[in-house]
Amino acid sequence: MVSEPFDLLRARTLYLSLFGAVDGEVRSLKHLVFEPDGPMLELPPYLLPATQAGVDAYAVRLNRPGADEYDFTGVDWLARGRQVSISVSPRSFLDVRAIAPSRARQAYLGLGNNAVAVARPAVAVADECDWPIQVWQQPISADELRVGASVFGPAQSRIVTDKAFTDAALLTDRSIDQYRVVHFATHGLVTAPRPECPARPALVTSFADGSDGLLTFREIFDLKLDADVVILSACDTAGSASIGASREAGVATGGNYALDGLVRAFVGAGRGQSSPAIGQSRSRSTPPSG
């Protein structure tokens, strides 16, 4: 995988375009609530440089022999020293403020590290737009789940991995609403495997009887959660969902936008109970890696 260095100079220009008129007020904030639109749906605002000095120092370093384009030491990122929350609409922000905390008695549920599969079972017969079996052959390590559980302690934590981590088990688990923090560490499948295929958001789980190895957009929407926070530690979790996938899940609006991916499904999960937060925002009405 090849990554390009972050374009710091353009990011600073974008900051000034967005916040230049209120720069002093923004930099004095302890908590910025940001409602994105257009291209900003795909660029977190906390990646913007809030002051010029660090950007100028970076430009000077680039002119030196052997300069490291990835050395952003000293950059005053917007998220440094302040909390940044992304809200999907003014209405959802107000709704979030009125939501009661979770009533769950346990602290932490960690989910991930799917069982390695060598072939698809009959229940998960692939079509031309399904993901290749190799997706299930490189599970995400459960190390971060163990770290999360260690924060809350064994009496307040539970980790589900390997063959026990299936979509069928999650949908029938009557205790899933007893955890205030639900943490998924697995592959996120949002962008279609080929350009001609529709986006069908899902999280990778294990194959088993009654399980097709995918926790789909619709299945996520049907999870009975009562969590304050849902952590999606997976690539592409905020990618777009097709309009068809949104409608299939029973979502009457949205679709085909960056905030309509797996995050949208989790925002709707457990509807009628406390709404889960994704990252730093506790939004229930609409949505947004990894």
N, C-alpha and C positions, 0 to 999 in steps of 0.2 A: 504494500500500500504506500503510495506517494502522497505526501501532504505539502501544500504550498504555505509559505510563511504568511501570517495574518497581515493584511494590508492596513497597517496602523495609521498611515497618513490619510487614507480615505475614510477610515473609521472616525478620525478626529473631525474631518470635514462634515461627516454625517451628524456627529454630535452637535456641532455648531448649527447645522441646518435645523435640527430638531429642537434643541434646547438653548440656542444662543441668546434668544430674547429673554429667557428666564434663567440664564446660567447661574447667577448668584443665588437664586432661590433653590435651584436644584442641588447645587453643591452644599447648601446648608441643611438639606434634609437628612433625617435619620432613616426615613422609610419612604421610598418612591413607589407609588402604584401606577403602573404603566399599562395602557390599553393599546395594543399594537394594531396596525392595519397595513394592508398592502405588503411590500417586501419585508417590513418589520415583523410580520408574522413568523418569519424564518430566521431572524437575527436577534438574539437576546440583547436587550439594551445595555445590560451590565458589561458587555464587551466593548463599549465605547469609551474612549479616553476623555476624562472630565476636565483635564487641564493640559496646557500646551508644553510645559517644561519637559515631561518625560518623553513626549513625542519628538521634541527637538533633540534631546540627548540620544535617542534611538537613531535619528537621522545622522547625527555626527558619528556615532559608532559604525554605521554602515559604510562610511567613507574610509575606514581604516583597513589596512591589509588583514586578511583572514577574518573579516567581520562575521559574526554569527547572526544571521537573519532571524533566528528564533529566540534571541535574547531580548526579552521585553522588561528587563529589570528597571524599576523606577517608574513604570507607567502607572498613572493614576486612573485606574479603571473606575467606571461609574459605580460598580458594586463594592469598591474598597471603602470601608468605613460607613457604609449605609446598606440597608436592606432594600432589595428590589423585588416587588411582586408583580406578576403579570396577570392582569384581569382581562377577561374576554369581553366584557361589556359593562356599562355603568349599572345595569340592572342586576347582573350577577354579583358585582361587587357589593351592592346593598344587600342582596340575598345572603351572601356569605357572612356579612356582619351580624345577621340575625340567626345564624345556625347555631344550635346548641352543641356543645362538645359531645364526643362519642360517649356512649354509655358502656362500652366494652370493658370487661374486667381484666383482660390480659393485655400485655404491652405490645408484643412483637411477634409477627408471623413472617418467616422467611421462606420463600418459594423459588425453586430453580434447580439447576444442575440436572437437566433431563437425562434419562437413561439412553445410552448409545444404541442406535438401531442400525442393523445391517440391511433390512428390507422393510417395506411397508406391509402391515397386516391387511387382511381383506377389508377391514372396516375403513381403511384409509387409502383406497384405490385412487391413484393420481390421475388427473386429467392434464391436458396440455398446458394449463396455467397454474399448476401446483408447483411448489418448491421441490428441488431435488432432494433425494434422501441424504445427501451430504450435510444438509442443514442440521440433521439430528445426530451427526457423528462428531460434532465438536461442541459439546455442552460447555456453558459458562461455569467456571469454578464456583464452588459454594463458599469460598473463603470470605467474601464480603458478607454473606449471610451469617457466618459464624461471628464475624466482627460485630455485626448489628445485634445479634443475640447476646453477645458478651456485655453490651452496654446496659441492657435491661436485666440481665441475670437469668439463670436457668429456670427459676420459678415463674418468671413472667414471659418466657419466650418459647417458641416452637419453630423448628425448621423441618420443611418437607422437601425431599429431594429424590433423585433417581426414579425408581419405578413407582414410588408413591406419589410423585408429582405428575398428575394427569388432569386433563380438563374435566373428565367425568367425575373424578373424586372431588374436585373443587366445587362443582355445581351441586353436589349432594352433601357437602360438608356442612353440617348444621352448626358447627362451632366457628365458622369463618367470621361471623359478625362479633366475635368476642375479642378481637384484636384491634387496638388503636392505631398501630402502625403495621401496614402490609407491604412487604418488600419483595418484588420480583427481580431475580437476577437470571435472565435467560435471553435468548435471541428474540428480537422484535421484527416481525415481517410486515412492513407497511407498503413500501415501494414494490410494484409488481415485478415478478421475475423476468418478464419480457415486456417490451414497449406495447405490444398489442393486447396485453392482458390487463384486466381491471385490478385496481388496488383492493385487496381483501385483508384488512388488518388482522393480525393475530400474534399471540405470543407462543413460542415453541414450548410444548410440554412433552411428556413421555407417551409412547404408544402403549396401549393396554386394551383389555377387553372393554369395549364401549368408548374408547378414546381414540381419536384420529390424530393425536399428537399436536393439536393446535387449540389454544384457547382463543376463539374467534371474537370479533367485534361484538357480535350478538350475545355470545356466551358471557363475555365480560360485563356487558350491560345488564345481564340477568343475575350476576353475583349478588348475594345478600350481604353487603358490607355495611359496617358501622364504624368506619375508620376515620381518624382525623387526618392521617397522611397515608398516601399510597406512593411508594417509591418504584419507579420503572427504571431499572438499571439495564437498559437494552438499547441497541442501536435503532434509530429511526422511529422511536415511539411517538414523536410529535408529527410524523409525516401525514400526508393527506389520506383520507379515506374516500373511496368512490361514493357518488351520490347513491348508487344502488346498495352499497354496504350499509350506508346510514339508514336508508329506508327499511332494509331487511331487519335492522335492529330495532325498528320502531321509532326512529328519530325522524320527525316530520320536516325539519329544516336543516340547513347546512349540507355539508358534503363537498369533497373536492377542494378543501382548503387546509392549510397547514395545521390549524387547531382542531381539525376534525378527525384526527387519527385515533390511535389507541387511547390517548388521553381523554378524548370525548367520551369514549365508552366507559372509562373509569369514573368520570364525572357523573355519569348517569347511574352507575352501579349502586345498588342499595337504595334506590329512590324510595322516599317515604321514611328513611332513617336519616341519621347524620350524614352529611355529604363529605366524601373524602377529599383531602387536599392533594394536589399534584405539585410536587416541589414545594414552593412557598405559598401557593395560592389555594384557598379553600373554596372552590367554585362548584356549584351544583347544577347550574342551569345550562352552561355551555362550556366548552373547553379550549387546552392545546393538545431523549433520547434517548438512545443513547449512547 
